[in-house]
């Protein structure tokens, strides 16, 4: 039937290749238009943070292990939760000042709790000092907070602070600002305020009549602005939205609106005097002033409007969780721009914060992309090529037909590669696309996993036959390539769902996550070992091809995103283990297929040496120190010891599994080099091991899951995970092959996904930014999934294929197509030992090409090293 054609792999890839470019173009064009024309007054989301926002977790919709009203979300940006170090860096030599009544004092105590952490000191001091209604000053770790009790907003201390604020604002040069900062500290005996929060009005409503309350409130606000700005009026926050440096937002005064209380909860005496008319009249005045440039935190009013549970029993004061978010809004408004410029990437605070200026390398990348696209659009050869590339999963293997992306050549691959890199830059290093924080929801996690299972069931196909007309390779081998790709696809999707839903906040999922990386390392160890032992191809061309394929994307991303190469940690991790496997098998490789004991000894010795390299104090430290001196690679020793230790045993288990599989294949196919009694004994042992593995696999999976659930903590789990993760992985692979149907069928979708790279930095989620909802998956973010997921798959697919094409273009394989086909078909099933590889020394032409390859690789290494030094 016609509609079933879309479910076929070829139709799926064809549809993806047609739909994704259209979605990408529409997404970028609409968001660029929104950013340049609709958001010109607020490009950095300062006004959005100041005036708008919504609760992500109102009652009935809170996240796991959290209470309601914990996560406040401004539109289109990420709100950062500040800590002691962040606050100290923000106030610098100054202080953060809170002025007003008990409502403002709540925000002060919320900021103090951020500094003190879980200490009881804040709560004890709060109980004592709140009754005195006096000033409070608090300092820890360089963070300095001060509260002035002034519910009428007319105290002499307030005007002293405003004078210090005005002196600093009137400074026009750096020298003057430095001198006046010293003068204000001496004159007023305290630090200057870098940000002031002023909030009052309840006392005006409580103790004055309707007319008098508004008159005195207006007079207080006008006197404050006059004292702070020397009669120049308040500074409009919107005029400061074009932030270009960490201090461009300047010191600010923010006014809190008069929060409308819950009148039915007020005490009888308060209910008589605090009336809606008084509150509304004062807020109406503030609203008029905000149009003139007064910075009023209307997001505070949005936090409580329509949510009676945000108030305490008195009906007058908000609960502590709401006060904490109020403090975060204030700190994000003043501190984010400075923190982003000083700390750099990763950016985890995008509200009221500019992204760092475009570097020269980023500009070169953008220009290169534009030039390549223009050249390709004008090329006649490119215009004549097919428009729909087909990947490995989308061809008829029985007929041997395959139209690959590589047929378009290196120029087209380079253009698509740089285009994808520029898309990553626009999405993650500019305000073009909105950003959304991650908060774990078990419901969202299960919905996405359910969709993945449905996609798996609808794309199960029979394994393709081998080109030689033999029975399927899937039925002959322990872990054929098609299954390995399927497992990698599962891992890719699982990690994406884990990252997308923020499952690291859920202990159950966070404890299992290290198994994902270990599984990939097991597959790498198995695959590389199989390739080396079957082909005996230890040439420079083979090593260079693998290392380039693993690292070219990470290197270009590190330059384009202006991040260290080590931040994409899996590329250097996979490269390290590939080199370990290569060196282990390369030494004495002519005896690999002759002596199983010799090969086992080499693997054991390698495991012992690598364990010493990782765990012996000083060895890894010295190696990373050399990299720091030579390559400016500032690597954390403990972090990389953890990364290396995660796979130090599972990689060798993969090597042993490949060694056993090759031996088993030779026995099954009647290798004449082995004695008959040896073949019969080994075959009998292999059958016994196979049945024991099948019977124990479900039991091991169950026990492993129970152990992770009962582990006392993640630290304890991380300690013993490297020792037992391999047992779970091998059991999963064995369980996957327990029945002939399972061995003879595979999931085409996940096998395809396993051959592409889907990266995620784990910091935030992209939003299409065209419509705002409540932040839930089913009512809001499903639009982002529908639009952005095809783009992600399309970009990952083309990046993977372009990487392979560019790698082949750079390496320029030493052997010709016939030799490669012979090496690919040479297995133990034919001769009982691996081929010896190509004789480069005996062919002058191959020697020349081999020398040219060395020169090209040396040039690439030097260029990357120089760019890394000068960036």
VOGU-3710 file (C-alpha; in Angstrom, 3 decimals, decimal comma):
1> xxxxxxxxxx> 0,000/0,000/0,000  1,298/3,518/-0,747  1,306/4,754/2,846  3,509/1,830/3,898  6,251/3,024/1,544  6,987/5,894/3,898  7,807/3,414/6,642  10,412/1,715/4,477  13,984/2,861/5,216  14,554/4,267/1,755
11> xxxxxxxxxx> 11,355/6,293/1,893  12,122/7,475/5,418  15,536/8,817/4,447  14,174/10,324/1,273  11,417/12,105/3,221  13,923/13,300/5,811  16,178/14,693/3,107  13,277/16,615/1,575  11,536/17,863/4,718  14,469/18,755/6,975
21> xxxxxxxxxx> 16,065/21,427/4,702  12,683/23,152/4,377  12,158/23,063/8,143  15,681/24,374/8,730  15,209/27,270/6,321  11,822/28,238/7,763  13,102/27,948/11,333  16,153/30,126/10,763  14,393/32,732/8,626  11,472/33,192/11,018
31> xxxxxxxxxx> 13,724/33,364/14,081  16,150/35,759/12,416  13,194/37,971/11,508  11,890/37,771/15,082  15,308/38,555/16,519  16,082/41,478/14,186  12,656/43,113/14,027  10,328/41,916/16,765  12,904/41,663/19,573  14,947/44,756/18,745
41> xxxxxxxxxx> 13,810/46,463/21,964  14,851/43,468/24,061  17,446/41,323/22,226  18,965/39,961/25,438  15,678/39,152/27,225  16,189/41,789/29,954  12,655/43,146/29,757  11,298/39,609/29,449  12,997/38,716/32,738  11,869/41,972/34,338
51> xxxxxxxxxx> 8,204/41,796/33,436  7,154/38,293/32,351  7,426/34,647/33,285  5,432/31,615/34,406  5,694/28,742/36,864  6,799/25,459/35,346  5,593/23,540/38,388  2,292/24,889/39,720  0,315/22,596/42,047  -0,589/19,380/40,284
61> xxxxxxxxxx> 2,239/19,666/37,735  5,426/19,813/39,788  8,463/17,788/38,860  9,666/14,674/40,632  11,185/15,246/44,084  10,252/18,938/44,083  7,556/21,044/45,658  5,278/23,438/43,758  6,564/26,891/42,835  10,206/25,875/42,672
71> xxxxxxxxxx> 11,012/26,695/39,017  10,180/30,132/37,607  10,652/30,422/33,853  11,134/33,734/31,998  10,157/33,579/28,320  12,903/32,467/25,954  15,921/32,328/28,273  17,582/30,380/31,086  17,354/31,629/34,660  20,464/30,842/36,701
81> xxxxxxxxxx> 20,299/29,842/40,357  23,017/31,845/42,090  25,511/30,537/44,652  27,996/32,152/47,013  30,756/32,338/44,437  28,409/33,801/41,824  27,134/36,493/44,189  30,645/37,372/45,330  31,796/37,758/41,723  28,792/39,951/41,017
91> xxxxxxxxxx> 29,068/42,407/43,915  32,886/42,580/43,713  34,039/45,423/45,968  30,453/46,575/46,363  27,333/45,105/47,896  23,771/44,140/47,065  21,329/46,360/48,908  17,711/45,620/49,872  15,522/48,463/51,148  11,933/48,431/52,294
101> xxxxxxxxxx> 9,452/46,499/54,387  9,033/42,879/55,442  8,326/41,760/51,863  11,712/43,026/50,668  13,308/41,527/53,753  12,032/38,117/52,614  13,961/38,488/49,352  17,046/39,479/51,361  16,801/36,332/53,492  16,329/34,229/50,348
111> xxxxxxxxxx> 19,592/35,645/48,966  21,291/35,011/52,318  20,220/31,369/52,229  21,967/31,046/48,863  25,189/32,155/50,529  24,874/30,167/53,731  23,534/27,020/52,062  21,997/24,484/54,420  23,265/26,163/57,565  20,707/26,868/60,283
121> xxxxxxxxxx> 22,306/30,232/60,968  20,085/32,098/58,540  16,895/30,686/60,029  18,036/31,370/63,598  19,091/34,935/62,826  15,910/35,513/60,881  13,752/34,646/63,868  15,694/37,057/66,105  16,196/39,999/63,733  12,766/40,017/62,111
131> xxxxxxxxxx> 11,197/40,932/65,469  13,541/43,898/65,908  12,687/45,408/62,534  16,213/46,693/62,103  18,980/46,769/59,538  20,794/43,544/58,679  24,207/43,051/57,084  25,522/39,681/55,997  28,830/38,656/54,391  30,289/35,250/53,543
141> xxxxxxxxxx> 32,982/34,255/51,037  33,139/37,693/49,433  29,370/37,942/48,962  28,011/41,040/50,713  24,309/41,655/51,361  22,655/44,441/53,300  19,057/45,184/54,248  17,738/48,551/55,385  14,465/48,527/57,321  12,657/51,487/55,797
151> xxxxxxxxxx> 8,963/50,771/55,099  8,314/54,479/54,436  11,303/54,828/52,073  12,507/58,075/53,642  15,349/57,190/56,044  18,678/59,034/56,123  20,567/55,763/55,648  18,745/55,163/52,382  19,758/58,585/51,073  23,372/57,968/52,076
161> xxxxxxxxxx> 23,355/54,811/50,001  21,703/56,657/47,114  24,392/59,342/47,273  27,106/56,696/46,972  25,198/55,163/44,098  24,875/58,560/42,367  28,569/59,398/42,748  29,529/56,177/41,070  26,990/56,710/38,288  28,287/60,229/37,613
171> xxxxxxxxxx> 31,829/58,942/37,026  32,722/59,255/33,363  36,218/57,773/33,197  37,842/54,710/34,680  40,178/56,810/36,854  37,308/58,910/38,176  35,257/55,804/38,888  38,154/54,296/40,839  38,722/57,479/42,878  35,049/58,071/43,623
181> xxxxxxxxxx> 34,672/54,438/44,639  37,365/54,987/47,256  35,858/58,326/48,300  32,375/56,895/48,708  33,740/54,047/50,844  35,542/56,510/53,121  32,745/59,068/53,199  29,907/56,660/53,912  31,894/53,965/55,727  30,575/51,093/53,598
191> xxxxxxxxxx> 30,752/49,490/50,183  28,888/51,107/47,328  25,711/49,311/46,198  25,975/47,639/42,798  22,255/46,855/42,745  19,430/48,116/44,930  16,035/46,497/45,401  13,434/48,857/46,826  10,035/47,546/47,854  7,381/49,039/50,090
201> xxxxxxxxxx> 3,758/50,246/50,093  2,065/47,976/52,601  2,736/50,384/55,452  1,331/53,230/53,381  -1,838/51,194/52,852  -1,951/49,995/56,483  -1,480/53,318/58,287  -2,727/56,012/55,863  -5,974/56,801/54,118  -6,661/56,279/50,425
211> xxxxxxxxxx> -5,480/59,692/49,234  -2,646/60,118/51,708  -1,181/56,680/51,051  -0,800/57,357/47,346  0,568/60,884/47,853  3,278/59,797/50,272  4,136/56,743/48,187  4,563/58,904/45,068  6,670/61,425/46,969  8,951/58,677/48,282
221> xxxxxxxxxx> 9,542/57,212/44,816  10,200/60,640/43,274  12,651/61,587/46,018  14,522/58,317/45,539  14,924/58,769/41,791  16,002/62,387/42,278  18,591/61,446/44,891  19,916/58,519/42,841  20,093/60,186/39,441  20,624/63,880/40,320
231> xxxxxxxxxx> 17,324/64,911/38,872  18,043/63,184/35,567  15,315/60,629/36,096  15,783/56,915/36,331  17,779/54,957/33,791  15,639/53,013/31,369  16,566/49,335/31,450  15,373/48,950/27,854  17,997/51,443/26,738  20,608/49,100/28,186
241> xxxxxxxxxx> 19,433/46,044/26,274  22,245/46,399/23,728  24,782/44,937/26,127  28,297/44,656/24,754  30,456/44,101/27,825  30,210/42,717/31,317  29,602/46,107/32,955  27,439/47,791/30,306  24,264/47,094/32,214  25,699/49,201/35,037
251> xxxxxxxxxx> 24,516/49,557/38,587  20,759/49,468/38,793  17,890/50,353/41,090  14,896/48,044/40,838  11,520/48,658/42,392  9,247/45,858/43,529  5,525/46,288/42,911  3,169/46,270/45,864  2,118/42,635/45,985  -1,615/42,267/46,293
261> xxxxxxxxxx> -2,274/40,184/49,425  -4,903/37,514/49,948  -7,530/39,686/51,529  -9,542/36,808/52,933  -6,511/35,637/54,958  -5,664/39,033/56,477  -6,231/39,701/60,131  -9,320/41,816/60,922  -7,292/44,960/61,633  -5,311/44,646/58,375
271> xxxxxxxxxx> -8,399/43,781/56,362  -9,979/47,128/57,301  -7,071/49,263/56,075  -5,242/47,267/53,402  -7,801/47,521/50,615  -7,641/46,726/46,898  -8,123/50,370/45,952  -4,985/51,467/47,821  -2,850/48,651/46,404  -4,122/49,200/42,872
281> xxxxxxxxxx> -3,542/52,949/42,983  0,105/52,540/44,021  0,723/49,875/41,374  -0,971/52,055/38,744  1,479/54,816/39,611  4,421/52,412/39,318  3,082/51,203/35,981  2,984/54,770/34,663  6,504/55,375/35,906  7,757/52,165/34,341
291> xxxxxxxxxx> 6,696/53,523/30,962  8,988/56,479/31,678  11,927/54,222/32,442  11,479/53,102/36,047  12,690/49,511/36,441  9,779/47,743/38,122  9,946/43,999/38,743  6,489/43,087/37,454  7,583/39,456/37,350  7,169/39,481/41,153
301> xxxxxxxxxx> 3,492/40,250/40,731  3,192/37,545/38,059  4,601/35,003/40,497  1,675/35,455/42,871  -1,170/36,468/40,559  -3,715/33,646/40,375  -1,716/31,426/42,726  -3,005/31,681/46,302  -0,659/28,889/47,387  2,310/31,204/46,887
311> xxxxxxxxxx> 1,331/33,035/50,085  1,816/31,947/53,665  -0,805/31,767/56,379  -0,849/35,530/56,957  -1,894/36,186/53,358  0,620/39,023/53,303  4,001/37,339/52,716  5,045/34,817/50,091  6,479/31,396/50,884  10,256/30,879/50,903
321> xxxxxxxxxx> 10,386/29,102/47,527  8,772/32,083/45,832  11,114/34,493/47,635  14,076/32,427/46,395  12,952/32,866/42,788  12,462/36,585/43,396  16,080/36,814/44,559  17,226/34,889/41,477  15,378/37,254/39,148  17,112/40,242/40,777
331> xxxxxxxxxx> 20,553/38,623/40,632  20,099/37,481/37,022  19,157/41,001/35,948  22,303/42,564/37,352  24,892/39,784/37,338  24,396/37,584/34,267  26,147/39,831/31,743  29,242/40,148/33,924  29,342/36,422/34,762  29,020/35,367/31,115
341> xxxxxxxxxx> 31,872/37,588/29,994  34,162/36,462/32,801  33,336/32,749/32,886  32,779/32,187/29,155  31,252/28,881/28,049  29,282/26,845/28,825  26,593/29,506/29,131  23,980/28,465/31,654  22,443/31,915/32,137  21,012/33,527/29,000
351> xxxxxxxxxx> 18,544/35,988/30,551  19,744/39,596/30,302  23,107/38,412/29,064  24,920/38,868/25,755  26,754/36,064/24,069  30,449/36,612/23,663  31,539/38,524/20,534  32,282/36,513/17,419  35,921/35,497/17,268  38,103/35,636/14,179
361> xxxxxxxxxx> 38,005/31,856/13,827  34,209/31,855/13,997  34,085/34,612/11,400  36,395/32,596/9,137  34,104/29,572/9,524  31,024/31,590/8,573  32,753/33,153/5,553  34,093/29,758/4,441  30,595/28,296/4,568  29,177/31,154/2,516
371> xxxxxxxxxx> 31,945/30,862/-0,104  31,559/27,088/-0,433  27,797/27,348/-0,810  28,153/30,035/-3,499  30,728/28,003/-5,408  28,615/24,867/-5,247  25,475/26,674/-6,336  27,355/27,917/-9,416  28,909/24,534/-10,187  27,442/22,691/-13,153
381> xxxxxxxxxx> 28,691/19,319/-11,931  26,914/19,712/-8,620  23,691/20,765/-10,325  23,774/17,602/-12,365  24,126/15,272/-9,396  21,236/13,442/-7,758  19,378/15,393/-5,089  18,662/12,530/-2,740  21,678/10,819/-1,211  21,049/7,372/0,185
391> xxxxxxxxxx> 22,900/6,027/3,182  24,028/2,496/3,989  20,640/1,407/5,319  18,833/2,498/2,184  19,992/0,265/-0,617  19,321/-3,152/-2,030  22,270/-5,220/-0,837  21,303/-8,212/-2,923  21,876/-6,187/-6,096  24,819/-4,255/-4,707
401> xxxxxxxxxx> 23,358/-0,858/-5,645  24,246/2,085/-3,474  24,253/5,812/-4,129  26,341/7,359/-1,384  26,777/10,928/-0,291  30,459/10,588/-1,072  29,745/10,513/-4,819  29,164/14,238/-4,662  32,808/14,750/-3,771  34,780/16,542/-1,083
411> xxxxxxxxxx> 33,620/20,097/-2,010  29,979/19,250/-1,407  30,866/17,333/1,757  32,905/20,284/3,008  30,042/22,682/2,313  27,539/20,529/4,191  30,022/20,040/7,026  30,559/23,770/7,502  26,862/24,463/7,050  26,039/22,125/9,934
421> xxxxxxxxxx> 28,775/23,680/12,079  27,378/27,165/11,403  23,897/25,959/12,323  25,284/24,781/15,662  26,880/28,194/16,128  23,664/30,077/15,380  21,607/27,794/17,592  23,919/27,715/20,599  26,034/30,882/20,469  23,474/33,531/19,557
431> xxxxxxxxxx> 20,058/34,692/20,716  18,517/33,604/17,398  16,808/30,594/18,996  15,230/30,630/22,427  16,689/28,500/25,202  14,729/26,493/27,758  16,034/24,864/30,968  15,753/21,156/31,682  13,665/19,779/34,500  13,104/16,077/34,805
441> xxxxxxxxxx> 9,586/14,740/34,391  9,050/11,014/34,622  5,926/11,350/32,484  7,851/13,054/29,655  10,590/10,447/29,899  8,134/7,571/29,556  6,298/9,234/26,656  9,517/9,624/24,661  10,668/6,092/25,438  7,254/4,804/24,312
451> xxxxxxxxxx> 7,579/6,639/20,998  11,027/5,130/20,519  9,715/1,609/21,143  6,973/2,172/18,549  9,570/3,350/16,034  11,620/0,264/16,796  8,702/-2,121/16,196  7,688/-0,535/12,895  11,193/-0,720/11,402  12,151/-4,339/12,162
461> xxxxxxxxxx> 13,358/-6,079/9,005  15,013/-9,362/8,084  18,797/-9,223/7,991  20,190/-8,724/4,466  21,957/-11,683/2,839  25,708/-11,692/2,440  27,183/-10,878/-0,979  28,641/-14,415/-1,227  25,285/-16,147/-1,076  26,081/-17,743/2,274
471> xxxxxxxxxx> 23,739/-17,738/5,217  23,302/-14,400/6,919  26,332/-13,077/8,747  24,039/-12,115/11,589  23,389/-15,783/12,258  27,089/-16,698/12,046  28,734/-14,140/14,294  28,431/-13,122/17,916  28,041/-9,414/17,215  27,849/-8,574/13,499
481> xxxxxxxxxx> 28,234/-5,007/12,260  24,532/-4,610/11,671  23,795/-5,473/15,318  26,632/-3,294/16,542  25,138/-0,340/14,673  21,731/-1,171/16,126  23,122/-1,116/19,658  24,862/2,184/18,947  21,555/3,579/17,697  19,864/2,515/20,915
491> xxxxxxxxxx> 22,630/4,182/22,904  22,394/7,386/20,854  18,650/7,675/21,340  18,791/6,717/25,019  21,431/9,347/25,724  19,430/11,963/23,797  16,286/11,213/25,795  18,361/11,215/28,974  19,772/14,637/28,077  16,538/16,072/26,732
501> xxxxxxxxxx> 14,458/15,228/29,781  17,172/16,115/32,290  17,152/12,585/33,701  20,438/13,270/35,491  18,260/14,752/38,240  16,610/11,343/38,704  18,853/8,979/40,726  17,442/5,817/39,109  18,436/6,913/35,613  21,606/8,732/36,575
511> xxxxxxxxxx> 23,010/5,544/38,104  22,524/3,580/34,884  23,917/6,284/32,585  27,611/5,189/32,917  26,611/1,870/31,342  25,761/3,708/28,104  29,308/5,005/27,653  30,784/1,670/28,734  28,601/-0,120/26,169  29,893/2,101/23,379
521> xxxxxxxxxx> 33,490/1,451/24,449  32,777/-2,296/24,456  31,456/-2,080/20,903  34,497/-0,055/19,845  36,883/-2,530/21,415  35,109/-5,438/19,753  34,831/-3,792/16,337  38,403/-2,502/16,102  39,821/-5,813/17,298  37,775/-7,769/14,750
531> xxxxxxxxxx> 38,983/-5,495/11,972  42,650/-5,686/12,939  42,671/-9,454/13,461  40,731/-10,234/10,289  42,658/-7,942/7,939  46,046/-7,437/9,655  45,851/-3,918/8,286  47,977/-1,871/10,715  48,881/0,739/8,129  49,130/4,458/8,765
541> xxxxxxxxxx> 46,205/4,920/6,403  43,956/2,806/8,621  45,006/4,576/11,833  44,717/8,040/10,302  41,281/7,286/8,859  39,885/6,185/12,223  41,405/9,072/14,187  40,252/11,655/11,652  36,749/10,216/11,581  36,566/10,345/15,380
551> xxxxxxxxxx> 38,039/13,816/15,837  37,347/16,044/12,850  33,885/17,079/14,087  35,052/17,626/17,674  38,015/19,738/16,538  35,956/21,974/14,261  33,235/22,312/16,890  35,790/23,329/19,499  37,015/26,117/17,216  33,590/27,220/15,996
561> xxxxxxxxxx> 31,973/27,107/19,425  35,090/28,559/21,099  35,326/25,721/23,570  38,241/23,451/24,508  38,546/20,259/22,539  38,428/18,239/25,766  34,872/19,451/26,445  33,757/17,011/23,725  35,281/14,346/25,880  34,093/11,254/24,014
571> xxxxxxxxxx> 36,215/11,981/20,915  39,539/11,969/22,815  38,292/9,082/24,969  37,461/6,913/21,939  40,744/7,948/20,292  42,717/6,949/23,361  41,210/3,473/23,465  41,617/2,998/19,720  45,326/3,736/20,044  45,553/1,324/22,976
581> xxxxxxxxxx> 43,929/-1,415/20,893  46,153/-0,615/17,918  49,409/-0,737/19,888  48,343/-3,906/21,711  47,597/-5,809/18,511  50,313/-4,194/16,372  53,178/-5,442/18,529  54,036/-8,927/17,332  51,024/-8,933/15,002  52,397/-11,781/12,848
591> xxxxxxxxxx> 51,762/-14,168/15,740  48,221/-12,974/16,515  46,550/-15,679/14,428  48,993/-18,429/15,384  48,929/-18,392/19,167  45,840/-17,738/21,238  47,951/-17,730/24,400  50,296/-15,071/22,998  47,362/-12,831/22,065  45,799/-13,317/25,505
601> xxxxxxxxxx> 49,102/-12,424/27,167  49,353/-9,198/25,147  45,814/-8,166/26,133  46,516/-8,903/29,803  49,804/-6,964/29,738  48,127/-4,036/28,002  45,360/-3,968/30,606  47,956/-3,951/33,397  50,001/-1,136/31,848  46,951/1,022/31,116
611> xxxxxxxxxx> 45,678/0,507/34,677  49,030/1,775/35,965  48,869/4,730/33,567  45,423/5,665/34,861  45,670/5,001/38,578  49,330/5,379/39,573  49,727/8,884/40,943  51,884/11,113/38,795  51,788/9,239/35,484  48,540/10,643/34,130
621> xxxxxxxxxx> 49,281/13,955/35,875  52,589/14,295/34,027  51,005/13,376/30,694  48,306/16,014/31,068  50,921/18,535/32,176  52,843/17,936/28,942  49,636/18,497/26,969  49,036/21,723/28,879  52,491/23,050/27,992  52,502/21,966/24,349
631> xxxxxxxxxx> 48,825/22,333/23,376  47,348/24,689/25,985  45,066/21,849/27,092  43,975/22,647/30,641  42,649/19,238/31,686  41,360/18,181/35,077  43,314/15,111/36,193  40,581/13,652/38,396  37,958/14,121/35,691  40,006/12,343/33,035
641> xxxxxxxxxx> 41,042/9,620/35,428  37,332/8,982/35,868  36,728/9,011/32,099  39,566/6,587/31,388  38,724/4,368/34,331  35,141/4,026/33,169  36,170/1,796/30,256  39,499/0,320/31,292  38,059/-3,183/31,677  35,086/-3,181/29,324
651> xxxxxxxxxx> 37,290/-2,367/26,322  39,460/-5,398/27,010  36,370/-7,564/27,435  35,375/-6,426/23,944  38,824/-7,404/22,655  38,593/-10,834/24,266  35,096/-11,320/22,828  36,420/-10,532/19,339  39,338/-12,903/19,816  37,024/-15,717/20,912
661> xxxxxxxxxx> 34,611/-15,014/18,064  37,337/-15,250/15,455  38,559/-18,507/16,970  35,002/-19,834/17,062  34,413/-18,880/13,427  37,552/-20,713/12,376  36,379/-23,855/14,198  32,855/-23,731/12,772  34,167/-23,354/9,227  36,683/-26,178/9,584
671> xxxxxxxxxx> 39,994/-24,370/9,707  42,544/-26,906/8,441  45,346/-25,242/10,416  43,848/-26,547/13,662  44,142/-30,247/14,698  40,887/-32,183/14,529  40,872/-33,046/18,243  41,464/-29,358/19,049  38,585/-28,306/16,813  36,239/-30,847/18,403
681> xxxxxxxxxx> 37,220/-29,917/21,966  36,955/-26,206/21,364  33,616/-26,603/19,606  32,310/-28,591/22,573  33,572/-25,924/25,006  32,057/-23,116/22,944  28,653/-24,816/22,904  28,798/-25,216/26,678  29,806/-21,571/27,192  27,060/-20,464/24,827
691> xxxxxxxxxx> 24,303/-22,261/26,736  25,637/-21,101/30,103  25,712/-17,518/28,816  22,160/-17,697/27,505  20,837/-19,122/30,777  22,676/-16,626/32,984  22,043/-13,485/30,906  18,526/-12,682/32,274  19,691/-13,386/35,822  22,719/-11,059/35,483
701> xxxxxxxxxx> 20,558/-8,255/34,049  18,103/-8,572/36,944  20,839/-8,671/39,596  22,603/-5,670/38,081  19,415/-3,619/38,139  18,761/-4,544/41,765  22,311/-3,593/42,741  22,017/-0,159/41,153  18,716/0,430/42,923  20,137/-0,517/46,327
711> xxxxxxxxxx> 23,478/1,210/45,977  23,922/3,723/48,829  24,987/6,513/46,501  26,350/7,467/43,094  29,902/7,639/44,421  29,720/4,040/45,590  28,215/3,016/42,255  30,942/4,782/40,288  33,562/2,872/42,276  32,442/-0,618/41,351
721> xxxxxxxxxx> 30,788/0,107/37,990  33,993/-0,446/35,903  34,379/-3,904/37,428  30,885/-5,234/36,675  29,458/-3,136/33,804  30,955/-5,546/31,273  28,840/-8,408/32,666  25,629/-6,489/31,989  26,783/-5,517/28,499  27,768/-9,035/27,500
731> xxxxxxxxxx> 24,494/-10,354/28,922  22,516/-7,889/26,838  24,368/-8,925/23,676  23,860/-12,608/24,504  20,179/-12,047/25,245  19,876/-10,258/21,888  21,008/-13,467/20,137  19,186/-16,123/22,155  16,777/-17,055/19,359  17,149/-17,472/15,609
741> xxxxxxxxxx> 14,441/-14,868/14,932  16,320/-12,304/17,015  19,558/-13,112/15,218  18,034/-12,925/11,759  16,160/-9,620/12,232  17,267/-6,132/13,118  15,854/-2,616/13,497  16,740/-0,592/10,422  15,993/2,738/12,099  18,381/2,199/14,991
751> xxxxxxxxxx> 21,000/0,582/12,792  20,951/3,750/10,704  21,071/6,002/13,760  24,072/4,055/15,023  26,120/5,218/12,040  25,562/8,939/12,613  26,558/11,270/15,420  23,934/13,017/17,544  25,581/15,405/19,998  24,129/17,205/23,003
761> xxxxxxxxxx> 25,858/19,497/25,474  23,342/18,821/28,216  22,922/22,474/29,208  19,528/23,534/27,845  16,862/22,879/25,222  16,288/24,813/22,031  12,877/26,315/21,394  11,478/27,313/18,015  10,342/30,524/19,716  7,215/31,039/17,632
771> xxxxxxxxxx> 4,687/30,184/20,305  4,926/30,080/24,075  3,062/27,667/26,287  3,225/26,188/29,746  6,479/24,288/29,215  4,929/20,799/29,277  5,716/18,230/26,616  2,167/17,438/25,498  0,774/20,982/25,646  3,778/22,952/24,504
781> xxxxxxxxxx> 7,142/21,397/23,665  5,804/18,773/21,257  6,054/21,461/18,575  9,772/21,764/19,217  10,183/17,993/18,918  8,237/17,851/15,647  10,312/20,634/14,068  13,748/20,212/15,625  14,049/16,399/15,653  14,054/16,014/11,821
791> xxxxxxxxxx> 16,611/18,826/11,641  18,812/17,087/14,209  18,635/13,762/12,358  19,261/15,387/8,996  22,222/17,391/10,290  23,684/14,375/12,075  23,263/12,189/8,997  24,958/14,675/6,668  27,690/15,422/9,180  28,470/11,730/9,502
801> xxxxxxxxxx> 28,588/11,153/5,763  30,515/14,357/5,129  33,031/13,367/7,799  33,602/10,022/6,108  33,955/11,702/2,709  36,415/14,315/3,986  38,377/11,628/5,806  38,701/9,565/2,616  39,705/12,704/0,708  42,402/13,588/3,263
811> xxxxxxxxxx> 43,760/10,097/3,767  43,768/9,126/0,068  43,829/5,341/0,734  47,140/3,669/-0,026  45,580/0,577/-1,551  43,357/0,542/-4,617  39,742/-0,571/-4,777  40,579/-4,186/-5,712  42,989/-4,527/-2,795  40,458/-3,095/-0,361
821> xxxxxxxxxx> 37,830/-5,545/-1,564  40,244/-8,437/-1,158  41,161/-7,338/2,332  37,505/-6,994/3,233  36,640/-10,500/2,037  39,664/-12,179/3,616  38,588/-13,957/6,797  39,523/-16,992/8,811  36,803/-18,911/7,004  39,017/-19,113/3,892
831> xxxxxxxxxx> 42,582/-19,699/4,999  42,597/-20,045/8,746  44,790/-16,979/9,294  44,491/-13,286/8,626  46,010/-11,690/5,527  49,348/-10,010/5,970  48,228/-6,696/4,509  49,650/-4,850/1,545  53,347/-4,712/0,819  54,042/-0,994/0,663
841> xxxxxxxxxx> 57,805/-1,455/0,502  57,597/-3,409/-2,743  55,710/-0,812/-4,783  57,353/2,601/-5,544  53,993/4,197/-6,311  52,525/3,064/-3,008  55,641/4,299/-1,232  55,164/7,736/-2,754  51,491/7,863/-1,771  52,415/6,679/1,711
851> xxxxxxxxxx> 54,940/9,501/2,017  52,393/12,026/0,742  49,967/10,842/3,411  52,540/11,514/6,118  53,093/15,028/4,776  49,348/15,763/4,679  48,840/14,509/8,220  51,798/16,527/9,480  50,431/19,689/7,840  47,009/19,100/9,403
861> xxxxxxxxxx> 48,498/18,532/12,871  50,634/21,681/12,652  47,704/23,814/11,420  45,402/22,619/14,197  48,148/23,172/16,762  48,815/26,731/15,534  45,142/27,678/15,400  44,687/26,356/18,914  47,614/28,473/20,129  46,532/31,752/18,548
871> x> 42,765/31,596/19,136
//
